[in-house]
Amino acid sequence: MTTQSILPLGCIRVFLLISLVAALLTTPVLAGEKYLFGAPDLRVAITGTNEFSPGEETIVTIRIENTGLPVVMIARPDLITRDDRPDTAKMAIVGLSAGDAPLTIKSDEQMVGDILGGTSTTASFTIQFDKDAGEGEYTIPVTIEYTYLSSADQYGTDMIRYFYSTKTVEKDLRIVVKPEVRLLVTDIKTDAINVGTEGYVTLTVLNIGYEDAHDATLKIHRSGTSPLIPTDANAYIGHFPSKATVTRTFKVSVSKHAEPGKYPLDILVDYTDRNGQFATSIPRTVGIQTGGKIEFTAVSPPAVVSAGQQTVIDVEFKNIGDAPAYRATARISAVDPFTSHDDTAYLGDLAPGESAVARFILNVDSGATDKLYGLDSEIRYRDALDNTQISKTMKIEVEVVPREAGISVILAGVLLVVVLAAGYWYYRTRK
């Protein structure tokens, strides 16, 4: 016979309570931490090169390092661990100003957040250096505004009060403006720069930089979508020291779609610097005055011809443009009902406002309809640089009249001459 012993429920509860108390007594108490000393200590430096060129626009990245470290820390079970260390720069804002340096800061202040002691962060700024910035070292100020834990008061073992302070520090950054060749255009002369043609641009430039250029080549470049297109863009200079002046001539063509006016052209120089390195100056943009195009028009009245006849017609062409045309030749396109074996005529040189007459021989088909026709004509000529150019197409008006009408006109003219001659003879006889 087996006998079971069942513990009362109250005994079980007492046993569990004793076990829980024992576990609590054997668990170690976690100690709180408190830093007695320490504060942010910030330093700044440029990431990458600190050498820049006059006129350069660049992004400068500044590294902000917090070298502050806690000096003394205590740990006790009755302390409450602080949320922030006293050497942390909280909610930092970084600003950059030009000071006396020849530059412009194009970026606002940067928020970089918290910078813990022993760590760093970066802030980037866009800087535009003046085109005429002198070489040398410059100091630009960096301001950093931040908040830090100045003290904390603990009340009992369950409450703590923080005291924060705000501080602004100013640090200096050193930058260097490199010696470079910089151009100043002191004189511009143009010759035959007209819309749709090619001409000369003569430039006089001064090296206002502090670098002596070796193996220098003066160049012109098209500026964006400017209608000025260089066709002879390089001119060798050689040695081009600081404060020296040179004059060089270039060829430039002007788009036929442009209008008269002033258009930009970029000037620069390639050279070898004092360290034997290849360099290119910052482009200078100048305005080049452009004249109007060479343009012609037919100013003579419609020529009258008869069907089935061969007729000589005279057409007067006038240069209504802004530049002379040289060795101009007019051509007419004879189409049905016209034919011609003499469809070109030499006009010669035509200055603006001058005219010349071209003579063509037209054969008119006998079945031509009596009406006013328009024949295409054009003028081929040479510009000031002896480049061949072709004018826009012009319409020459030719009126076809019946053959009889044409004869009547001729007879009327002959009769008029006879009458005038007879009258003159009669007058002389009576006298």
C-alpha positions as CSV (number, residue, x, y, z in Angstrom):
1,M,0.0,0.0,0.0
2,T,1.5,3.3,-1.2
3,T,1.0,6.6,0.7
4,Q,1.3,10.1,-1.1
5,S,2.3,13.2,0.8
6,I,0.8,16.4,-0.7
7,L,2.3,19.8,0.4
8,P,-0.2,22.4,1.4
9,L,-0.7,25.3,-1.1
10,G,0.5,27.8,1.6
11,C,3.8,26.1,1.8
12,I,4.3,26.4,-1.9
13,R,3.7,30.1,-1.8
14,V,6.2,30.6,1.0
15,F,8.8,28.6,-0.9
16,L,8.4,30.8,-4.1
17,L,8.6,34.0,-2.1
18,I,11.8,32.9,-0.4
19,S,13.4,32.0,-3.8
20,L,12.5,35.4,-5.3
21,V,14.0,37.3,-2.3
22,A,17.2,35.3,-2.6
23,A,17.4,36.1,-6.3
24,L,17.1,39.8,-5.7
25,L,19.7,39.7,-2.9
26,T,22.2,37.9,-5.2
27,T,21.7,40.3,-8.3
28,P,24.5,43.0,-8.4
29,V,23.3,46.6,-8.3
30,L,24.2,48.6,-11.5
31,A,26.3,51.7,-10.9
32,G,25.5,55.1,-12.4
33,E,28.1,57.3,-14.2
34,K,29.0,60.9,-13.7
35,Y,31.6,63.0,-15.5
36,L,33.2,65.6,-13.3
37,F,35.1,67.5,-16.0
38,G,35.3,67.9,-19.8
39,A,34.1,70.3,-22.5
40,P,33.9,70.5,-26.3
41,D,37.2,71.5,-27.9
42,L,36.6,72.2,-31.7
43,R,39.2,72.4,-34.5
44,V,38.6,73.0,-38.2
45,A,40.5,72.2,-41.4
46,I,39.9,72.0,-45.1
47,T,39.5,68.6,-46.6
48,G,41.7,68.4,-49.7
49,T,43.6,71.2,-51.3
50,N,43.5,74.7,-49.9
51,E,45.0,76.3,-53.1
52,F,42.6,78.0,-55.5
53,S,42.7,80.0,-58.7
54,P,41.3,83.6,-59.3
55,G,37.8,83.4,-60.6
56,E,37.3,79.8,-59.6
57,E,34.0,78.6,-58.2
58,T,34.4,75.5,-56.0
59,I,32.9,73.5,-53.1
60,V,35.1,73.6,-50.0
61,T,34.6,70.9,-47.5
62,I,35.5,71.8,-43.9
63,R,36.1,69.0,-41.3
64,I,35.1,70.0,-37.7
65,E,36.8,67.8,-35.1
66,N,35.9,67.7,-31.4
67,T,39.1,66.9,-29.5
68,G,37.4,67.4,-26.1
69,L,37.6,64.3,-23.8
70,P,36.2,63.6,-20.4
71,V,38.8,63.9,-17.6
72,V,37.3,62.4,-14.5
73,M,34.3,60.0,-14.2
74,I,32.9,58.4,-11.1
75,A,30.5,55.4,-10.9
76,R,28.3,54.7,-7.9
77,P,25.0,52.8,-7.5
78,D,23.3,55.9,-6.2
79,L,24.1,58.0,-9.4
80,I,21.9,58.4,-12.4
81,T,23.8,58.2,-15.7
82,R,23.5,61.5,-17.6
83,D,22.0,61.5,-21.1
84,D,24.8,63.7,-22.5
85,R,28.5,63.9,-21.8
86,P,29.8,67.4,-21.1
87,D,32.3,67.2,-24.0
88,T,29.6,66.8,-26.6
89,A,28.9,69.8,-28.9
90,K,25.2,69.5,-29.5
91,M,23.1,70.9,-32.4
92,A,26.2,72.5,-33.9
93,I,25.7,75.1,-36.7
94,V,28.7,76.0,-38.9
95,G,29.1,79.3,-40.8
96,L,31.7,80.6,-43.1
97,S,32.5,84.2,-44.0
98,A,34.9,85.8,-46.4
99,G,36.7,88.1,-44.0
100,D,39.2,90.1,-46.0
101,A,39.7,87.4,-48.6
102,P,38.8,88.2,-52.2
103,L,35.9,85.8,-52.5
104,T,32.2,85.4,-52.0
105,I,30.5,82.7,-49.9
106,K,27.5,81.4,-51.8
107,S,26.2,79.0,-49.1
108,D,24.3,79.6,-45.9
109,E,25.1,78.2,-42.4
110,Q,25.2,74.4,-42.2
111,M,23.5,72.3,-39.4
112,V,25.8,69.4,-38.6
113,G,24.1,68.0,-35.5
114,D,25.9,66.6,-32.4
115,I,29.7,66.2,-32.4
116,L,30.8,63.8,-29.7
117,G,34.2,64.1,-28.1
118,G,36.8,62.3,-30.1
119,T,34.7,62.4,-33.3
120,S,34.4,64.7,-36.4
121,T,31.9,65.8,-39.0
122,T,32.0,67.9,-42.2
123,A,30.3,70.9,-43.7
124,S,30.5,72.0,-47.4
125,F,30.3,75.5,-48.8
126,T,30.3,76.9,-52.3
127,I,32.9,79.7,-52.7
128,Q,33.4,82.0,-55.7
129,F,36.9,83.7,-55.9
130,D,37.1,87.1,-57.5
131,K,38.5,87.1,-61.0
132,D,41.1,89.7,-60.0
133,A,42.0,88.0,-56.7
134,G,45.7,88.7,-55.9
135,E,48.0,85.8,-55.1
136,G,48.9,85.0,-51.5
137,E,47.6,83.5,-48.3
138,Y,44.3,84.6,-46.8
139,T,42.5,83.8,-43.6
140,I,38.7,83.2,-43.6
141,P,36.8,82.8,-40.3
142,V,34.7,79.8,-39.4
143,T,32.0,80.3,-36.7
144,I,30.6,77.3,-34.8
145,E,27.6,77.7,-32.5
146,Y,26.7,74.7,-30.3
147,T,25.0,73.7,-27.0
148,Y,26.7,71.6,-24.3
149,L,25.9,70.2,-20.9
150,S,27.3,72.6,-18.4
151,S,26.0,70.8,-15.2
152,A,23.4,68.5,-13.9
153,D,21.8,68.3,-10.4
154,Q,20.5,65.0,-9.1
155,Y,17.7,64.8,-6.6
156,G,17.5,61.5,-4.8
157,T,17.8,58.4,-6.9
158,D,15.1,59.0,-9.4
159,M,15.3,62.6,-10.6
160,I,18.0,64.7,-12.4
161,R,18.0,68.3,-13.7
162,Y,20.2,69.3,-16.7
163,F,21.7,72.7,-17.3
164,Y,22.7,73.5,-20.9
165,S,24.7,76.4,-22.2
166,T,25.2,77.8,-25.8
167,K,28.5,78.9,-27.0
168,T,29.9,80.4,-30.2
169,V,33.5,79.9,-31.2
170,E,35.4,81.3,-34.2
171,K,38.2,79.5,-35.9
172,D,40.5,80.5,-38.8
173,L,41.0,78.7,-42.1
174,R,44.1,79.4,-44.2
175,I,43.6,79.4,-48.0
176,V,46.0,80.2,-50.8
177,V,45.3,82.0,-54.1
178,K,47.7,80.6,-56.6
179,P,49.8,82.8,-58.9
180,E,48.3,82.4,-62.4
181,V,48.2,84.2,-65.7
182,R,45.2,86.4,-65.9
183,L,44.1,88.3,-69.0
184,L,42.8,91.8,-69.4
185,V,41.7,92.8,-72.9
186,T,42.8,96.4,-73.5
187,D,41.9,96.9,-77.2
188,I,39.7,95.3,-79.8
189,K,39.8,96.0,-83.5
190,T,37.6,94.4,-86.2
191,D,37.8,94.2,-89.9
192,A,34.9,92.9,-92.1
193,I,33.0,91.3,-89.3
194,N,29.6,91.0,-90.9
195,V,26.6,88.6,-90.6
196,G,27.1,85.6,-92.9
197,T,30.8,86.4,-93.7
198,E,34.3,86.0,-92.3
199,G,36.5,88.7,-90.9
200,Y,39.4,89.6,-88.6
201,V,39.5,90.3,-84.9
202,T,42.6,91.9,-83.5
203,L,43.0,91.7,-79.7
204,T,45.5,93.4,-77.4
205,V,45.8,91.6,-74.0
206,L,47.7,92.3,-70.8
207,N,48.9,89.7,-68.3
208,I,47.6,91.1,-65.1
209,G,48.4,88.0,-63.1
210,Y,51.5,87.2,-61.1
211,E,52.7,84.3,-63.1
212,D,55.2,84.4,-66.0
213,A,53.8,82.2,-68.8
214,H,56.2,80.1,-70.9
215,D,55.3,78.6,-74.3
216,A,52.1,80.6,-74.2
217,T,49.4,80.4,-76.9
218,L,46.6,82.9,-77.1
219,K,43.3,81.4,-78.1
220,I,39.7,82.5,-78.8
221,H,36.7,80.2,-78.2
222,R,33.1,80.4,-79.1
223,S,31.1,81.7,-76.1
224,G,28.1,79.4,-75.6
225,T,25.8,79.7,-78.5
226,S,27.2,83.0,-79.8
227,P,27.0,83.4,-83.6
228,L,30.8,84.3,-83.6
229,I,32.6,81.1,-84.6
230,P,36.4,81.2,-84.7
231,T,38.0,79.8,-87.9
232,D,41.6,80.7,-87.0
233,A,41.6,80.5,-83.2
234,N,45.3,80.1,-82.0
235,A,48.2,82.5,-82.0
236,Y,51.5,81.6,-80.5
237,I,53.1,84.1,-78.0
238,G,56.0,82.3,-76.4
239,H,57.2,84.0,-73.3
240,F,54.5,86.1,-71.7
241,P,55.6,87.6,-68.4
242,S,53.5,89.3,-65.8
243,K,52.5,92.9,-66.8
244,A,53.4,92.2,-70.5
245,T,51.1,93.1,-73.4
246,V,50.7,91.3,-76.7
247,T,48.6,91.8,-79.9
248,R,47.4,89.0,-82.1
249,T,44.9,88.7,-85.0
250,F,42.3,86.0,-85.5
251,K,39.7,85.0,-88.1
252,V,36.1,84.8,-87.1
253,S,33.0,83.8,-89.1
254,V,29.5,85.1,-88.2
255,S,26.5,82.9,-88.6
256,K,24.2,83.9,-91.4
257,H,21.2,83.6,-89.1
258,A,22.5,86.4,-86.7
259,E,21.4,90.0,-86.6
260,P,23.7,93.0,-86.4
261,G,24.9,93.7,-82.9
262,K,27.5,92.9,-80.2
263,Y,28.2,89.2,-79.4
264,P,30.4,87.5,-76.9
265,L,33.8,85.9,-77.6
266,D,36.0,84.1,-75.0
267,I,39.7,84.7,-74.8
268,L,42.2,82.5,-72.9
269,V,45.8,81.4,-72.9
270,D,47.5,78.0,-72.6
271,Y,50.9,78.1,-71.0
272,T,53.5,76.3,-68.9
273,D,53.9,77.7,-65.3
274,R,56.9,78.1,-63.1
275,N,56.8,74.5,-62.0
276,G,56.8,73.2,-65.6
277,Q,53.1,72.3,-65.4
278,F,50.6,72.9,-68.2
279,A,47.9,75.4,-67.3
280,T,45.1,77.3,-68.9
281,S,43.9,80.8,-67.8
282,I,40.4,81.6,-66.9
283,P,38.5,82.7,-70.0
284,R,37.8,86.4,-70.4
285,T,34.6,87.3,-72.3
286,V,34.5,90.3,-74.6
287,G,31.9,91.8,-76.9
288,I,32.6,91.9,-80.6
289,Q,30.5,94.4,-82.7
290,T,29.0,92.7,-85.8
291,G,27.8,94.5,-88.9
292,G,24.8,93.6,-91.1
293,K,24.9,91.0,-93.9
294,I,25.7,91.7,-97.5
295,E,22.3,91.7,-99.3
296,F,21.0,92.5,-102.7
297,T,17.7,93.4,-104.3
298,A,16.5,93.8,-107.9
299,V,15.3,97.4,-108.4
300,S,14.4,97.5,-112.1
301,P,10.8,97.4,-113.3
302,P,9.4,94.2,-115.0
303,A,11.0,93.4,-118.3
304,V,8.5,93.2,-121.3
305,V,9.0,90.4,-123.8
306,S,6.9,88.9,-126.6
307,A,6.0,85.3,-127.1
308,G,8.2,83.6,-129.8
309,Q,10.9,86.3,-129.6
310,Q,14.4,86.5,-128.4
311,T,14.8,89.6,-126.1
312,V,17.6,91.2,-124.3
313,I,16.5,92.3,-120.8
314,D,18.3,94.6,-118.4
315,V,18.1,93.9,-114.6
316,E,19.5,96.4,-112.1
317,F,20.8,94.9,-108.8
318,K,21.5,97.0,-105.7
319,N,23.7,96.2,-102.7
320,I,21.4,97.1,-99.8
321,G,23.7,95.4,-97.2
322,D,26.3,96.8,-94.8
323,A,29.5,95.6,-96.5
324,P,31.0,95.6,-100.0
325,A,30.7,92.7,-102.4
326,Y,33.7,92.0,-104.6
327,R,33.7,90.5,-108.2
328,A,29.9,90.0,-108.1
329,T,28.3,87.9,-110.9
330,A,24.5,87.7,-111.4
331,R,22.8,84.6,-112.7
332,I,19.2,84.1,-113.8
333,S,17.4,80.7,-113.9
334,A,15.4,80.5,-117.1
335,V,12.5,78.0,-116.8
336,D,9.6,77.2,-119.1
337,P,8.4,79.1,-121.1
338,F,11.9,80.8,-121.2
339,T,15.3,79.5,-122.2
340,S,18.6,81.3,-122.3
341,H,22.1,80.6,-123.5
342,D,23.4,83.7,-121.8
343,D,22.2,83.6,-118.2
344,T,25.1,85.2,-116.3
345,A,26.4,88.8,-116.2
346,Y,29.3,90.3,-114.4
347,L,28.5,93.2,-112.0
348,G,32.0,93.9,-110.5
349,D,32.5,95.4,-107.0
350,L,29.5,96.8,-105.3
351,A,29.9,98.9,-102.2
352,P,26.8,99.4,-99.9
353,G,24.2,101.4,-101.7
354,E,25.8,100.9,-105.2
355,S,23.9,99.4,-108.1
356,A,24.9,97.6,-111.4
357,V,23.0,96.4,-114.4
358,A,23.0,92.8,-115.6
359,R,22.0,92.0,-119.2
360,F,20.5,88.7,-120.1
361,I,19.2,87.2,-123.4
362,L,15.8,85.4,-123.0
363,N,14.1,83.2,-125.6
364,V,10.4,83.1,-125.1
365,D,8.4,80.1,-126.3
366,S,5.8,80.9,-128.9
367,G,3.1,79.3,-126.8
368,A,3.9,81.3,-123.7
369,T,0.8,82.5,-121.9
370,D,0.5,86.3,-121.7
371,K,1.1,87.1,-118.0
372,L,3.7,88.2,-115.5
373,Y,6.3,85.7,-114.6
374,G,8.9,85.5,-111.8
375,L,12.4,84.1,-112.6
376,D,14.8,83.2,-109.8
377,S,18.1,85.0,-109.7
378,E,21.1,85.1,-107.4
379,I,24.5,86.8,-107.1
380,R,27.7,85.1,-106.4
381,Y,30.4,87.3,-104.9
382,R,33.6,87.4,-102.8
383,D,33.7,88.8,-99.3
384,A,36.6,90.9,-97.8
385,L,38.5,87.7,-97.1
386,D,38.0,86.4,-100.6
387,N,35.6,83.7,-99.6
388,T,32.9,82.9,-102.1
389,Q,29.4,83.8,-101.0
390,I,26.0,83.4,-102.6
391,S,23.1,85.8,-102.0
392,K,19.5,84.9,-101.3
393,T,17.4,84.1,-104.3
394,M,15.6,87.1,-105.8
395,K,12.6,87.2,-108.1
396,I,13.0,88.9,-111.5
397,E,9.6,89.9,-113.0
398,V,9.2,89.3,-116.7
399,E,5.9,90.2,-118.5
400,V,5.0,88.3,-121.6
401,V,2.7,90.2,-124.1
402,P,1.2,89.2,-127.4
403,R,3.7,89.4,-130.3
404,E,1.5,91.9,-132.2
405,A,1.4,94.2,-129.2
406,G,5.1,94.0,-129.0
407,I,5.4,95.0,-132.7
408,S,2.9,97.9,-132.3
409,V,5.0,99.2,-129.5
410,I,8.1,99.1,-131.7
411,L,6.3,100.8,-134.6
412,A,5.0,103.5,-132.2
413,G,8.5,104.1,-131.0
414,V,9.8,104.4,-134.6
415,L,6.9,106.7,-135.6
416,L,7.6,108.9,-132.6
417,V,11.3,109.3,-133.7
418,V,10.3,110.1,-137.2
419,V,7.8,112.8,-136.1
420,L,10.4,114.3,-133.8
421,A,13.0,114.4,-136.6
422,A,10.5,116.0,-139.0
423,G,9.5,118.6,-136.6
424,Y,13.1,119.4,-136.0
425,W,13.8,119.7,-139.7
426,Y,10.8,121.9,-140.2
427,Y,11.9,124.2,-137.4
428,R,15.4,124.5,-138.8
429,T,14.0,125.2,-142.3
430,R,11.8,128.0,-141.1
431,K,14.6,129.6,-139.2
